[in-house]
Amino acid sequence: MRAPLLPCLLSLLAAALIAGQAPATPPVKPKAIPGPGIAIEPAVRQELSTACDALAKRIADLRSALAGKPALAARLPDVEVFHRAVRSALDHDEFLAAKEVDSARKLLALGSERAERLAAGSAPWLTQSGLVVRGYRSRIDGSAQPYGLVVPDALAKGDQPARVDAWFHGRDEKLTEVNFLSQRLTGKGEFTPANAIVLHAYGRFCNANKFAGEVDLLEALADLRSTRPLDDDRLVVRGFSMGGAACWQFAVHHAGTWCAAAPGAGFAETPAFSHVDPTTVPPWERLLWRWYDARDWAVNLANLTLVAYSGEIDRQRQAAEVMAVALKEEGIAMTHVIGPKTEHKYHPESKTQINTLIDAAVAKGRDPLPKKLRFTTWTLRYDRLRWLRVDGLAKHWERARVEAELTAAGVTATTVNVTALTIDLPAGAFAVGSKPVLSIDGGRLDGPAAAAGAWQVHLVRTAQGWALAEAPPSGVRKRHGLQGPIDDAFMDRFVFVRPTGKARNAEVGAWIDREFTQACALWRRTMRGEPLIVDDTAVDDALIAAANLVLWGDPASNAVLARIADRLPITWDAQNVQIAGSTVAAASHVPLLIHPNPLNPARYIVLNSGLTWAAEYHSASNARMNPVLPDWAIVAAVPGRRRVIAAGFCDEAWKPQPAMEWTPPATP
């Protein structure tokens, strides 16, 4: 990750592109990462390709041979990550230095060795100490994704619950899979506690662990947990630079998971770090900064040991200073270790101090039952903190807040912007047979009697106040994992549904084809996977049940879209596109939308959009890699850029709300 030197002109350019204004002379040349690869001798390319093909065949044979052996079959990604790393570098010209050729040879050899071990019925690397590379099958796109481990000898057997420190790497525009795997097989990294497994997350390359990069850690932890016990009260997140930013967002979004967090440098918000003038950015995009701007979630750190680090003369010291202010506003003091006269790196004495503080927090462990919780969220994507879960918001992307306390008599809570709430306490929170009382926002409710098991209560806000409910609200409504915006569809399994019919309008059809191609390329380049693609005629009930469907085309060209068009909250006929009172000509405009799938309301459909940000512009600073579109938008089918005509959010019942007002600034 780069220091906060991104010129303001870049933000103006990006805003102009989104708004449809094209500056006469772009002030910053678009930059794609990773950059272009070096030339590889044809004989060397053929050698690597032949070895890749041989390993691919071995993997295919193993997949068939292990069909009846699920434990061994689950370890196929441990082999596939080596093949995929080299195959991707060959196919996309991503050998960035000559030394990577030898690295590729070593990776293919290790992949072949593991394939032989699996074929023989074993996976000895699961109980190996030292430096270990593993892989998991991502539920998002089916790809095999890598992660690295540093395993102490005492924890190698996996017969005792392990402390795990997750580490997030810094910005490295050359950290392809080949280079990541090579690093994880040769270096331990910045911190290696003697009594902990260190999990090095790849995070799908260089996206500051956002979107699929965020899910990456959660899936890697789940994969590690599937083969050995983890100590849930002794999980730590750490990172530096871009990884420090990742650490901040994991700490605030998943605060109840960790016993401690140790972010170093990085960023904690978007506009100041990236030198973005908010008046140049549409209002819906400013709201969506709240997704990954950690300062807006600071209160969630109230029950977490936090040790921030900055070099004294590091420009990225700004991140900790921003968070210190936000925490102080919540009455929370922040421990900030500062490396004397140090730029963008760890000071040796500071590392010792950080380790002492984190080790003390780990020794104490996560509080198994915190009596007081202070929780904020802006979206149901992040809906819980320990025994609290927010099930409904009056308005998304406005602050919701719950402060709750467990007492001998029951639970006392106050809420803001919350319409539904679950209290989920473990067994033993109340004496068996007691009748806990709920005091919430000044009202009083008698909860169910405490039994031997967990004590769970669902609450909904009515016109008369809070009331008990049998379950959280149901039906077509926003809820966790089904709350938008468009980019949220790519946090879980998704499929691109390609049209096989003819578009009503050639200009619109050509625009959609270009967007489809660009969306596939954006996913591969920034999320290091291949989107699953099916024809509209091949969509069956199993796919509808299993995945978010990204429908490309119009109701004439895409059979699935035609099937559900009259059940969506938009009008798209031969004459017009209409959403929430915004009406434009269908001959030159395209609607973008995220909405529960009428064929399976537990999953999304998305119309004509992949990830909404532009890689070449937003990758210049990871702090800018945020959603740029809300739940719906209408765009002009203009070649070369996405020109937004209108955009807005949907309400809690998924009804599109009127377009947000915005007048783009004049282009300088």
C-alpha positions in Angstrom: 0.0 0.0 0.0 1.3 3.4 -0.9 1.6 6.3 1.5 -1.3 8.9 1.3 0.1 10.8 -1.7 -2.6 10.0 -4.2 -3.2 13.3 -6.1 -6.5 14.9 -5.7 -6.6 15.0 -9.5 -7.0 11.2 -9.4 -10.1 11.5 -7.3 -11.5 14.1 -9.6 -10.9 11.8 -12.6 -12.6 8.9 -10.9 -15.6 11.0 -9.9 -15.8 12.4 -13.4 -15.7 8.9 -15.0 -18.5 7.7 -12.7 -20.6 10.8 -13.4 -20.0 10.6 -17.1 -17.6 13.5 -17.5 -14.4 12.7 -19.4 -11.6 15.0 -18.7 -9.9 16.2 -21.9 -6.5 15.1 -20.6 -6.5 12.4 -17.9 -4.2 13.7 -15.2 -3.1 10.2 -14.1 -2.4 7.3 -16.4 -4.5 4.3 -15.4 -2.5 1.6 -13.7 -3.2 -2.1 -13.7 -1.6 -4.4 -11.1 0.1 -6.7 -11.4 2.1 -5.1 -14.1 3.2 -6.7 -17.4 5.3 -9.8 -17.2 8.8 -10.4 -18.6 9.5 -12.4 -21.7 9.9 -16.1 -21.1 12.0 -18.2 -23.5 9.7 -20.5 -25.6 11.5 -23.6 -24.4 11.1 -22.6 -20.7 7.4 -21.8 -21.3 6.9 -25.2 -22.9 8.7 -26.9 -20.0 6.5 -25.3 -17.4 3.3 -25.8 -19.4 4.1 -29.5 -19.8 4.7 -29.8 -16.1 1.5 -27.9 -15.4 -0.5 -30.2 -17.6 0.9 -33.3 -16.0 0.0 -31.9 -12.5 -3.5 -31.0 -13.8 -4.0 -34.5 -15.0 -2.8 -35.9 -11.7 -5.3 -33.7 -9.8 -8.1 -34.8 -12.1 -7.2 -38.4 -11.5 -7.1 -37.8 -7.8 -10.5 -36.1 -7.8 -12.0 -39.3 -9.2 -10.0 -41.7 -7.0 -10.8 -39.8 -3.8 -14.6 -39.4 -4.5 -15.4 -41.9 -1.7 -12.8 -40.5 0.7 -14.0 -37.1 1.8 -11.3 -36.3 4.3 -8.6 -36.8 1.7 -10.6 -35.2 -1.1 -10.9 -32.1 1.1 -7.1 -31.7 0.8 -7.1 -31.4 -3.0 -6.8 -27.6 -2.8 -3.5 -28.2 -0.9 -2.2 -29.5 -4.3 -4.2 -27.3 -6.6 -2.8 -24.1 -5.3 0.6 -25.0 -6.7 -0.8 -25.8 -10.2 -3.0 -22.8 -10.2 -0.2 -20.4 -9.3 2.0 -21.5 -12.2 -0.8 -22.0 -14.7 -2.1 -18.5 -14.0 1.3 -16.9 -14.4 1.7 -18.7 -17.8 -1.8 -17.9 -19.1 -1.7 -14.2 -18.1 2.0 -13.4 -18.6 2.5 -12.8 -14.9 6.1 -13.9 -14.5 7.4 -10.5 -13.2 11.1 -11.4 -12.6 13.5 -14.1 -14.0 13.8 -15.8 -10.5 10.1 -16.6 -10.6 10.8 -19.3 -13.2 12.8 -21.4 -10.7 10.2 -20.7 -8.1 7.5 -22.1 -10.4 9.6 -25.2 -11.0 9.8 -25.8 -7.2 6.1 -25.2 -6.7 5.2 -27.7 -9.4 7.6 -30.2 -7.9 6.0 -29.8 -4.4 2.5 -30.0 -5.9 3.5 -33.3 -7.6 4.9 -34.6 -4.3 1.7 -33.8 -2.5 -0.4 -35.5 -5.2 1.6 -38.7 -4.7 1.1 -38.5 -0.9 -2.6 -38.0 -1.3 -2.8 -40.9 -3.8 -1.1 -43.1 -1.2 -3.7 -42.1 1.4 -2.0 -39.5 3.5 -1.5 -35.7 3.9 1.5 -35.4 6.2 1.7 -31.6 5.8 -1.3 -31.4 8.1 0.9 -32.3 11.0 4.1 -30.7 9.8 5.8 -28.0 11.8 7.6 -25.0 10.4 6.6 -23.3 7.2 3.5 -24.9 5.6 1.4 -23.9 2.6 -2.2 -25.0 2.4 -5.3 -24.2 0.3 -9.0 -24.2 0.6 -11.9 -24.3 -1.9 -13.6 -20.9 -1.9 -17.3 -20.9 -1.8 -17.4 -17.7 -3.7 -16.0 -18.8 -7.1 -14.9 -22.4 -6.5 -11.2 -21.5 -6.8 -8.4 -23.0 -4.8 -7.0 -20.2 -2.7 -3.7 -20.4 -0.7 -2.7 -19.5 2.8 0.5 -19.9 4.7 1.2 -21.2 8.2 4.1 -21.0 10.7 3.6 -24.0 13.0 5.6 -24.4 16.2 6.8 -28.0 16.9 4.6 -28.2 20.0 1.5 -27.5 18.0 2.2 -29.6 14.9 0.3 -32.7 16.0 -3.0 -30.8 16.3 -4.0 -32.5 19.5 -4.6 -29.3 21.5 -6.5 -26.1 20.8 -4.1 -23.6 19.3 -3.7 -19.8 19.5 -3.8 -18.4 16.0 -2.4 -15.0 15.0 -3.6 -14.0 11.5 -1.2 -11.8 9.6 -2.2 -9.5 6.8 0.6 -8.6 4.3 1.4 -5.1 3.0 0.8 -3.8 -0.5 2.9 -5.7 -3.0 2.0 -5.2 -6.6 4.1 -8.2 -7.5 2.6 -10.6 -5.0 1.2 -13.1 -7.5 0.4 -16.6 -6.3 3.9 -17.7 -7.4 5.5 -15.1 -5.2 3.2 -15.5 -2.3 3.7 -19.3 -2.1 7.4 -18.9 -2.5 7.5 -16.4 0.4 5.5 -18.6 2.6 7.8 -21.6 2.0 11.0 -19.6 2.7 10.2 -16.9 5.4 8.5 -16.8 8.7 7.3 -13.2 8.6 7.4 -10.3 11.0 6.0 -12.0 14.1 6.4 -15.6 15.2 5.1 -16.1 18.7 6.5 -19.4 20.1 3.1 -20.5 21.4 1.0 -19.7 18.3 0.3 -20.7 14.8 0.7 -17.7 12.5 -1.8 -17.8 9.6 -0.6 -15.7 6.6 -3.6 -14.7 4.6 -3.1 -14.1 0.9 -6.3 -12.0 0.8 -6.6 -12.6 -2.9 -3.6 -10.4 -3.7 -3.6 -6.6 -3.3 -7.1 -5.4 -2.3 -6.5 -4.6 1.4 -8.5 -7.7 2.3 -11.8 -6.2 1.1 -14.7 -8.1 -0.5 -13.5 -11.6 -1.4 -10.2 -10.6 0.3 -12.1 -10.3 3.5 -13.9 -13.6 3.1 -10.5 -15.2 2.4 -9.4 -15.0 6.0 -12.7 -16.4 7.3 -12.5 -19.3 4.9 -8.8 -20.0 5.6 -9.6 -20.1 9.4 -12.5 -22.4 8.7 -10.3 -24.7 6.7 -7.6 -24.8 9.4 -10.3 -25.5 12.0 -11.5 -28.4 9.9 -8.2 -30.3 10.6 -7.3 -29.3 14.1 -8.9 -27.6 17.2 -8.4 -23.8 17.6 -8.6 -21.8 20.8 -11.5 -19.5 20.1 -10.6 -17.3 23.0 -7.1 -16.7 21.7 -7.4 -15.5 18.2 -5.4 -12.4 17.2 -5.3 -10.2 14.1 -2.1 -8.4 13.1 -0.8 -6.6 10.0 1.3 -3.7 8.7 0.8 -1.1 6.0 -2.0 -2.3 3.7 -2.2 -5.2 6.2 -2.6 -2.7 9.0 -5.6 -1.3 7.2 -6.9 -4.8 6.9 -6.3 -5.4 10.6 -8.3 -2.3 11.5 -11.3 -3.4 9.5 -11.3 -7.0 10.8 -11.0 -5.7 14.3 -14.1 -3.4 14.1 -16.2 -5.7 11.8 -15.6 -8.9 13.7 -14.7 -7.5 17.1 -16.3 -10.4 19.0 -14.0 -13.0 17.3 -10.6 -11.8 18.5 -9.0 -11.4 21.9 -6.5 -8.8 20.5 -5.7 -6.8 17.4 -2.3 -5.2 16.5 -2.6 -3.0 13.4 0.6 -1.2 12.2 0.4 1.8 9.9 -2.1 1.5 7.1 -5.3 3.6 6.8 -8.6 3.8 8.7 -10.7 6.0 6.5 -11.0 7.0 2.8 -11.1 10.7 2.1 -8.2 12.1 4.2 -5.8 9.3 3.5 -6.5 9.4 -0.3 -6.7 13.2 -0.4 -10.3 13.0 -1.8 -12.5 16.0 -1.8 -15.9 14.6 -0.7 -17.7 17.2 -2.9 -16.2 15.4 -6.0 -17.8 12.1 -5.0 -21.5 11.2 -5.4 -23.5 11.0 -2.1 -24.2 7.2 -2.4 -20.4 6.6 -2.8 -19.7 8.7 0.3 -22.2 6.7 2.3 -20.5 3.5 1.1 -17.2 4.6 2.4 -18.7 3.5 5.7 -18.3 -0.1 4.7 -14.5 -0.1 5.2 -13.8 3.1 7.1 -12.8 1.7 10.4 -13.1 5.0 12.3 -16.9 4.9 11.9 -17.0 1.6 13.8 -14.6 2.5 16.6 -16.9 1.7 19.6 -16.9 -2.0 18.7 -13.4 -2.1 20.1 -14.6 -1.5 23.6 -14.2 -5.2 24.6 -11.0 -5.9 22.6 -7.3 -5.5 23.5 -6.0 -3.1 20.9 -2.3 -2.3 20.4 -1.7 0.1 17.5 1.8 0.8 16.1 3.3 3.6 14.0 6.7 4.8 13.1 7.3 8.2 14.6 8.0 9.7 11.1 5.8 7.4 9.1 3.1 9.3 7.1 0.8 6.3 7.7 0.9 7.2 11.4 -2.3 9.1 10.4 -4.3 5.8 10.7 -3.7 5.4 14.4 -4.2 9.0 15.1 -7.6 9.0 13.3 -8.6 6.0 15.3 -7.4 7.5 18.6 -9.7 10.5 18.0 -12.7 8.2 17.2 -12.0 6.0 20.2 -11.6 9.0 22.5 -15.0 10.2 21.4 -16.4 6.9 22.7 -14.5 7.2 26.0 -12.0 4.5 25.0 -8.2 4.9 25.4 -6.0 3.4 22.8 -2.5 2.0 23.3 -0.3 3.4 20.6 3.3 2.1 20.4 5.5 4.5 18.4 8.8 3.5 16.9 11.3 6.4 17.7 12.6 8.1 14.6 11.2 5.3 12.4 9.7 5.6 9.0 7.5 2.9 7.4 8.7 -0.2 9.3 8.8 -1.7 12.8 11.3 -0.5 15.3 12.9 -3.5 17.0 12.2 -2.3 20.6 8.6 -1.5 19.6 8.2 -5.1 18.3 9.2 -6.4 21.8 6.8 -4.0 23.4 3.9 -5.0 21.1 4.6 -8.7 21.7 4.6 -8.3 25.5 1.2 -6.5 25.4 -0.4 -9.0 22.9 1.0 -12.0 24.8 -0.6 -10.6 28.0 -3.9 -10.3 26.3 -3.7 -13.8 25.0 -2.8 -15.1 28.4 -6.0 -13.5 29.7 -8.0 -14.7 26.7 -11.2 -13.4 25.3 -13.9 -12.7 27.9 -16.2 -15.8 27.6 -19.3 -13.7 28.6 -18.8 -9.9 28.6 -21.4 -8.2 30.8 -21.5 -5.0 28.8 -21.6 -4.6 25.0 -21.4 -1.5 22.9 -22.1 -2.2 19.3 -22.5 -0.1 16.2 -23.2 -1.1 12.6 -24.2 0.7 9.3 -25.2 -2.5 7.5 -26.5 -5.9 8.2 -23.5 -7.4 6.5 -21.9 -6.9 10.0 -24.8 -7.7 12.3 -23.4 -9.1 15.6 -21.2 -8.7 18.5 -21.0 -11.6 20.9 -24.5 -12.2 22.4 -26.1 -9.3 20.4 -27.4 -9.6 16.8 -29.1 -6.8 15.0 -31.8 -8.2 12.7 -33.2 -5.1 11.2 -32.3 -1.4 10.5 -34.7 1.5 10.1 -32.3 2.9 7.5 -29.2 1.3 6.1 -25.9 3.2 5.9 -27.0 5.3 8.8 -25.5 4.5 12.2 -27.3 1.9 14.2 -26.3 1.3 17.8 -27.0 -1.0 20.7 -25.7 -0.7 24.2 -26.6 -3.6 26.4 -25.8 -4.9 29.9 -26.3 -8.3 31.5 -27.5 -8.0 35.0 -28.7 -10.4 37.7 -32.3 -9.5 36.8 -32.0 -9.7 33.0 -30.8 -7.5 30.2 -30.9 -3.7 29.9 -30.5 -2.2 26.4 -30.8 1.0 24.5 -30.9 1.2 20.7 -30.8 3.6 17.8 -31.9 2.9 14.2 -32.6 -0.8 15.1 -35.9 -2.5 14.2 -35.2 -6.1 15.2 -32.8 -7.6 17.7 -31.8 -11.0 19.0 -30.2 -11.6 22.4 -28.4 -14.9 22.4 -26.8 -15.8 25.7 -25.0 -19.1 26.5 -26.1 -21.6 29.1 -25.4 -20.4 32.6 -26.1 -16.7 31.9 -29.1 -17.0 34.2 -30.1 -19.4 36.9 -32.3 -22.2 35.7 -35.9 -21.4 36.4 -35.4 -17.6 36.8 -37.4 -15.2 34.7 -35.1 -12.6 33.2 -36.5 -9.1 32.5 -35.8 -7.2 29.4 -35.5 -3.4 29.8 -35.1 -1.9 26.4 -35.4 1.8 25.4 -37.4 2.6 28.5 -39.9 -0.3 28.1 -40.1 -3.6 30.1 -40.7 -7.1 28.8 -40.8 -10.4 30.6 -38.5 -12.8 28.9 -38.9 -16.6 28.8 -37.8 -18.6 31.8 -34.2 -19.6 31.8 -33.6 -23.3 31.1 -30.5 -25.4 31.2 -29.5 -24.5 27.6 -28.9 -21.2 25.9 -31.3 -18.3 26.5 -32.4 -16.6 23.2 -34.9 -13.9 22.7 -36.0 -12.2 19.5 -37.4 -8.7 19.6 -39.1 -6.5 17.0 -40.0 -2.8 17.2 -43.6 -2.1 16.6 -45.6 1.1 16.6 -46.3 0.6 20.3 -42.6 -0.2 21.2 -40.6 -3.4 21.5 -42.3 -6.8 21.5 -41.2 -10.4 21.8 -41.2 -12.5 18.6 -40.9 -16.1 17.7 -38.2 -15.4 15.2 -36.5 -12.5 13.4 -38.7 -10.8 10.7 -39.1 -12.9 7.6 -40.3 -12.4 4.0 -38.6 -10.2 1.4 -36.7 -7.8 3.5 -33.1 -6.8 4.1 -31.2 -9.1 6.4 -27.7 -10.3 7.0 -26.2 -11.5 3.7 -29.1 -10.1 1.8 -28.8 -6.3 2.4 -26.9 -4.9 -0.6 -25.3 -2.9 -2.2 -24.4 -4.5 -5.5 -20.9 -5.4 -4.4 -22.3 -7.5 -1.6 -23.3 -10.2 -4.1 -19.7 -11.0 -4.6 -19.1 -11.8 -0.9 -20.7 -15.3 -1.4 -21.1 -17.8 -4.2 -22.1 -16.1 -7.5 -22.5 -17.1 -11.1 -22.4 -14.9 -14.2 -25.4 -15.8 -16.4 -24.6 -15.1 -20.0 -27.4 -14.2 -22.4 -27.9 -16.4 -25.5 -30.6 -14.4 -27.1 -30.5 -11.2 -29.2 -30.7 -7.8 -27.4 -33.6 -5.5 -28.2 -31.1 -2.7 -29.0 -27.7 -3.3 -30.6 -26.1 -0.3 -28.8 -27.3 -1.6 -25.4 -26.3 -5.1 -26.2 -22.8 -4.0 -27.1 -22.4 -2.0 -23.9 -23.5 -5.0 -21.8 -21.1 -7.3 -23.7 -18.2 -4.9 -22.9 -19.2 -4.6 -19.2 -19.4 -8.4 -19.0 -15.9 -8.8 -20.4 -14.5 -6.1 -18.1 -16.2 -7.6 -15.1 -14.6 -11.0 -15.7 -11.2 -9.4 -16.2 -11.6 -7.2 -13.0 -12.4 -10.3 -10.9 -9.5 -12.3 -12.2 -7.0 -9.4 -11.8 -8.0 -8.1 -8.4 -9.7 -11.2 -6.8 -7.5 -13.8 -8.3 -10.2 -16.2 -9.4 -12.3 -17.0 -12.5 -16.0 -16.1 -12.4 -18.3 -19.1 -12.8 -20.1 -18.5 -16.1 -23.2 -20.3 -17.4 -25.6 -19.7 -20.3 -29.0 -18.5 -19.4 -30.5 -21.7 -20.9 -28.4 -23.8 -18.5 -29.7 -22.2 -15.2 -31.4 -25.0 -13.2 -33.0 -25.3 -9.8 -29.8 -26.4 -8.2 -28.0 -23.3 -9.4 -30.9 -21.0 -8.3 -30.7 -22.5 -4.9 -26.9 -22.4 -4.5 -25.7 -19.0 -5.9 -26.3 -15.4 -6.5 -27.2 -15.0 -10.1 -25.6 -12.1 -12.0 -27.8 -11.7 -15.1 -26.3 -10.0 -18.1 -28.4 -8.8 -21.0 -32.0 -7.5 -21.2 -35.4 -9.3 -21.0 -35.2 -10.2 -24.6 -31.7 -11.7 -24.6 -31.5 -13.4 -21.2 -34.1 -16.1 -20.6 -33.7 -16.0 -16.8 -34.3 -12.2 -16.7 -37.3 -12.6 -19.0 -38.7 -15.2 -16.5 -38.5 -12.8 -13.5 -38.8 -9.3 -15.2 -42.4 -8.7 -14.0 -41.4 -9.7 -10.4 -38.7 -7.1 -10.1 -39.3 -3.5 -8.8 -38.3 -1.9 -12.1 -39.8 -1.5 -15.6 -37.7 -2.4 -18.5 -39.6 -2.7 -21.8 -38.8 -1.9 -25.4 -39.4 1.8 -24.7 -38.3 2.7 -21.2 -36.3 1.9 -18.2 -38.0 3.0 -15.0 -36.9 2.8 -11.4 -38.3 4.7 -8.4 -39.6 7.5 -10.6 -36.6 7.8 -12.8 -37.5 7.1 -16.4 -35.1 7.0 -19.4 -35.1 5.6 -22.9 -34.4 1.9 -23.1 -32.7 2.3 -26.4 -29.7 4.0 -24.8 -29.7 3.1 -21.1 -29.2 0.0 -18.9 -30.5 -0.6 -15.3 -28.1 -2.1 -12.7 -29.8 -3.6 -9.7 -29.3 -5.9 -6.7 -32.4 -7.6 -5.3 -33.6 -10.8 -3.7 -34.1 -13.4 -6.5 -37.8 -13.9 -7.0 -37.0 -17.6 -7.8 -35.1 -18.0 -4.5 -35.5 -15.0 -2.1 -32.6 -16.3 0.0 -30.2 -15.4 -2.8 -29.5 -12.3 -4.9 -30.0 -11.4 -8.5 -27.8 -8.7 -9.9 -28.5 -7.0 -13.2 -25.5 -6.2 -15.5 -22.8 -5.4 -13.0 -19.7 -7.0 -11.5 -17.7 -5.3 -8.8 -18.6 -1.6 -9.2 -15.2 0.0 -8.8 -12.6 0.4 -11.6 -9.4 -1.4 -11.0 -7.0 0.8 -12.8 -8.1 4.0 -10.9 -9.1 2.7 -7.5 -6.2 0.3 -7.2 -3.9 3.3 -7.1 -4.8 3.5 -3.4 -6.3 0.5 -1.6 -8.2 3.0 0.5 -10.3 3.8 -2.6 -11.2 0.2 -3.3 -14.8 0.7 -2.1 -18.2 0.2 -3.7 -19.1 3.1 -6.0 -22.7 2.2 -6.7 -25.6 1.5 -4.2 -28.6 -0.9 -4.7 -29.7 0.4 -8.1 -28.5 2.7 -10.8 -29.4 3.7 -14.4 -26.4 4.1 -16.7 -26.1 5.5 -20.2 -24.9 2.9 -22.7 -21.9 5.0 -23.7 -18.8 3.3 -24.9 -15.7 3.7 -22.8 -17.1 4.8 -19.5 -19.9 4.2 -17.0 -22.1 7.3 -17.0 -24.6 7.2 -14.1 -27.9 8.9 -14.8 -29.6 8.1 -11.5 -28.8 5.9 -8.5 -30.2 5.1 -5.0 -30.8 2.5 -2.3 -33.7 0.2 -1.5 -35.6 0.4 1.8 -35.8 -2.4 4.3 -38.5 -4.1 2.2 -36.3 -3.9 -0.9 -38.4 -1.2 -2.5 -36.2 1.2 -4.5 -36.1 4.6 -3.1 -35.9 7.8 -5.3 -32.6 8.7 -6.8 -30.2 10.6 -4.6 -29.6 14.1 -5.7 -26.2 15.1 -6.9 -24.7 17.6 -9.2 -21.2 16.7 -10.4 -18.6 19.4 -10.0 -17.4 21.1 -13.1 -14.4 19.4 -14.7 -11.2 21.4 -14.1 
